[in-house]
C-alpha cells in the first residue's frame, strides 16, 4: 500500500472522528459545565490566579508527589507547545482570522472543563505500589463511576488511547519533528544529531520520574513563556494602530466567509469553526483528560483548589499565548503569504524584530516541543501503570525514548493526522465521564466555597 493511500485512509478516519459530533461534544461539555458551575472561569479567576502565586508552597502532611505549581508547570509543559506556534498558524492559514475567534471561545469554555477534570483527578486519585500518586480520567471513571457497568470499559479505553497519544500522538512525533526542523533551518544541525541529543535529554529527565520532570518544567515553562509573550507584546505594541482593525476582522471572519487574499485561498465559516476548535483543543488539551493526570500528583488537600489552579493552564495557553500569536500573524499580514506553520510565525516575528524575532520563535519552539515531550511521557506512564501495573513503567519509558529517537524521520502529514485521530479517541471516554460526574463536581464546588465563606465570616473578612 502506498504512502499516499495510507495518508488518504488516515485523513478519512480523522475527518470522521473530528466531525461535528466531537466538536459539539467538546464545546458543549464546556458550555454545560460553565452553566452548572456559575461561570467559574470568570467569577473565580482572580482567586485561581492568587492560588497560582502561592502554589509553590506545599501543605504539610498532604499526599502528593510535587507542589501545585509543579503539577501546573508539568501540565503547561505539555500544553504550551507546537500548538501555540504551529497550530495557531495552521488554523488561521486554513480557516482564516475567524478561526482565532473560535479557538478563544473553545478555550474559554475549556477552562470550565479543565477545572472539572482536575478536581475529579485529585478527588479520586490513588497511590500505586511504588508509593507514587496515580490519577486522571481512568481513575475517576473507575472509582467515580464504579457502580456502572461501562465504567471499566471506559477507563481502560481512556488509558489505552492516552498511552497511544503519548507514544504516537502529541507526545512524540509532532514535537520531535518540530525540534529537528527548527534546529536544521536556524542552526544547520543535521537531523541525526538532533534526534540523538533529544533522546539523551529525554532519557535523563524522564527516567528521573515526575519530580525531575516537574523540576525541569518549573524552570523552563515560565522562562520560555515570558520570553515568547514579551516578543509578541513588542510586535503588538509597534503595530498598535492596527489592533482595532485586526479585532474587527477576527470577529467578522468568524461568522462570514473569508475571501481569498494573497496566498490565502479563502475559507467558509464551518472551516473556520472546525480549524479553530480542533487546533485550540490540540493546544490547551481541555477535555482530552491529559492535564488532570498531572494535577493528581499535586500536594494539595482540596480538589477544588487544584481545579482552580489547573484551570489557569487553559487561560495561559489559549487566552494569552494563542491569542497573542494569532494577533501577531494577522497584524503583520503573514497569514496572507505563501508560508505556513512555524515558517509563517517565524516570518511574522522577523518582519518586525528582524533576525532576533526568528530566533525567538525558533528557540521557543524547540523548548516548547521539548517540554511537551517530557509532560506527555508522564501522562503515558500513568496510563501504562493503570493498564499493566508498575511493572509496565520501565518498558514503556524505553519504548517512548526509542520512538522519540525515530520521530525525526517521520513524514509530517502523517504525523499530524495520526495525532488528531488518537487525540479525538482519547477525549470521548473522558467527556462521557465528566458529564456523568457533573453532580460530584458541583457539590464539591459548592461545599468548598461555602467553607471559604464561613471561614471568612468567622475571621471578620469580606467573603470573596
Secondary structure, DSSP 8 states (H G I E B T S, - for coil): --HHHHHHHHHHHHHHHTSHHHHHHHHHHHHHHHHHTTSHHHHTHHHHHHHHHTTTS--TT---SB-HHHHHHHHHHHHSSHIIIIIHHHHHHHH-THHHHHHHHHHHHHHHHHHHHHHHHHHT-EE-TTS-EE-SHHHHHHHHSTTSTTHHHHHHHHHHHHHHHHHHSTTTHHHHHHHHHHHHHHH---HHHHHHHHHHHHHHHHTTHHHHHHHHHHHHHHHHHHHHHHHHHHHHHHTGGGHHHHHHHHHHHHHS-B--BTTB--B-HHHHHHHHHHHHHHHH-TTTT-HHHHHTTB--S-HHHHHHHHHHHHIIIIIIIIHHHHHHHHHTTGGGSS--HHHHHHHHHHHHHHHHHHHHHHHHHHHHHHHHHHHHHHHHHHHHHHHH-THHHHHHHHHHHHHHHHGGGS-HHHHHHHHHHHHHHHHHHHHHHHHHTHHHHHHHHHHHHHHHHHHHHHHT----
